Amino acid sequence: MKNRKILIGVTGGIAAYKTCSLVNMFLKEGADVKVIMTEGATKFVTPLTFQALTNHPVYIDMWQTYNKEEVEHISLAKWADIMIISPATASVIGKVACGIADNLLTTVIMALPKETDVLIVPAMNTNMWENPITQRNIETLVGYKKYKFVETRKGILACRDEGAGKIADNDDILEEARKILAKK
Ligand SMILES: Cc1cc2nc3c(=O)[nH]c(=O)nc-3n(C[C@H](O)[C@H](O)[C@H](O)COP(=O)(O)O)c2cc1C
């Protein structure tokens, strides 16, 4: 993992708080980590947390110039050795499956070079997870090969429902990322 460039996309799910620990795990392994957040994600975790952890600006707004010399969505996409979306909402999975690029995160995903894999870590309420639209969107993405998924677990969810859709453990996410990077 040393010196690997990990681009982490955080979306608007309650499990966003777990991504702080995930970022820390990558950093401890010697990786360089940059974080992109959706507006929704900023309702759950403050960008300052990720900024302080990573020592990089946190990228949120498509129209803000973070580095004057660069077109951000292109330079971030080229920078990454792997992109991880954790947590991935039903919405972002649907957008990516449909080729929608309407914010910085989804635009970067669209702009990734073909050799850069995307590891998607879904987390959502059981009904959202079992919704055939979500399942169809996942099938679509799996068909492109570039998009890998970390399996959700069954358990008690943040909304206190019990069932499928619970986010994977950070250890499993790290392991999947390691496997993808080892092939590069
Ligand atoms: C308290 C709360 C928790 C939420 N948790 C989730 C979640 O775990 N998974 C999910 O898919 N959507 C969840 N949502 C809904 C998303 O925030 C919503 O679909 C949003 O449009 C996602 O946008 P984004 O993917 O651009 O961040 C939650 C919403 C609220 C208010």
The ligand as an SDF file (V2000), in Angstrom:
LIG
                    3D

 31 33  0  0  0  0  0  0  0  0999 V2000
  -30.3020   10.3780    8.1090 C   0  0  0  0  0  0  0  0  0  0  0  0
  -30.1600    9.9010    6.6830 C   0  0  0  0  0  0  0  0  0  0  0  0
  -29.4760    8.7430    6.4430 C   0  0  0  0  0  0  0  0  0  0  0  0
  -29.3380    8.2700    5.1390 C   0  0  0  0  0  0  0  0  0  0  0  0
  -28.6440    7.1170    4.9220 N   0  0  0  0  0  0  0  0  0  0  0  0
  -28.5400    6.6190    3.6780 C   0  0  0  0  0  0  0  0  0  0  0  0
  -27.8490    5.4090    3.4530 C   0  0  0  0  0  0  0  0  0  0  0  0
  -27.2800    4.7980    4.3660 O   0  0  0  0  0  0  0  0  0  0  0  0
  -27.8040    4.9320    2.1860 N   0  0  0  0  0  0  0  0  0  0  0  0
  -28.3960    5.5840    1.1360 C   0  0  0  0  0  0  0  0  0  0  0  0
  -28.3460    5.0680    0.0170 O   0  0  0  0  0  0  0  0  0  0  0  0
  -29.0470    6.7520    1.3180 N   0  0  0  0  0  0  0  0  0  0  0  0
  -29.1300    7.2960    2.5530 C   0  0  0  0  0  0  0  0  0  0  0  0
  -29.7930    8.4770    2.7510 N   0  0  0  0  0  0  0  0  0  0  0  0
  -30.3730    9.1640    1.5920 C   0  0  0  0  0  0  0  0  0  0  0  0
  -29.3080    9.9160    0.7960 C   0  0  0  0  0  0  0  0  0  0  0  0
  -28.6630   10.8840    1.6260 O   0  0  0  0  0  0  0  0  0  0  0  0
  -29.9710   10.5910   -0.4110 C   0  0  0  0  0  0  0  0  0  0  0  0
  -30.4490    9.6230   -1.3260 O   0  0  0  0  0  0  0  0  0  0  0  0
  -29.0250   11.5510   -1.1210 C   0  0  0  0  0  0  0  0  0  0  0  0
  -29.6760   12.1200   -2.2410 O   0  0  0  0  0  0  0  0  0  0  0  0
  -27.7520   10.8600   -1.5750 C   0  0  0  0  0  0  0  0  0  0  0  0
  -26.9460   11.7760   -2.2810 O   0  0  0  0  0  0  0  0  0  0  0  0
  -25.4250   11.5020   -2.6060 P   0  0  0  0  0  0  0  0  0  0  0  0
  -25.3110   10.1000   -3.0780 O   0  0  0  0  0  0  0  0  0  0  0  0
  -25.1030   12.5010   -3.6800 O   0  0  0  0  0  0  0  0  0  0  0  0
  -24.6440   11.7900   -1.3650 O   0  0  0  0  0  0  0  0  0  0  0  0
  -29.9180    8.9950    4.0530 C   0  0  0  0  0  0  0  0  0  0  0  0
  -30.5770   10.1780    4.3140 C   0  0  0  0  0  0  0  0  0  0  0  0
  -30.7060   10.6370    5.6070 C   0  0  0  0  0  0  0  0  0  0  0  0
  -31.4250   11.9360    5.8580 C   0  0  0  0  0  0  0  0  0  0  0  0
  1  2  1  0
  2  3  1  0
  2 30  2  0
  3  4  2  0
  4  5  1  0
  4 28  1  0
  5  6  2  0
  6  7  1  0
  6 13  1  0
  7  8  2  0
  7  9  1  0
  9 10  1  0
 10 11  2  0
 10 12  1  0
 12 13  2  0
 13 14  1  0
 14 15  1  0
 14 28  1  0
 15 16  1  0
 16 17  1  0
 16 18  1  0
 18 19  1  0
 18 20  1  0
 20 21  1  0
 20 22  1  0
 22 23  1  0
 23 24  1  0
 24 25  2  0
 24 26  1  0
 24 27  1  0
 28 29  2  0
 29 30  1  0
 30 31  1  0
M  END
$$$$
